[in-house]
Amino acid sequence: YRSCFYRCIPTGKSAIDSQEPIQLIFTETEKTFDPKTVYGDAPNPTKL
């Protein structure tokens, strides 16, 4: 899982003036969160 800061949106005058659609830029290549390390064997609360 990535952190909540793994992408950004270009800003500034050049991004606003561009005729191209604005695209997300992915800034992280490695996972930063390992749920197994954090939660261990705890059951997944999102599964019913």
Secondary structure by P-SEA (a helix, b strand, c coil): ccccccbbbbbccccccccccbbbbbcccccccccccccccccccccc
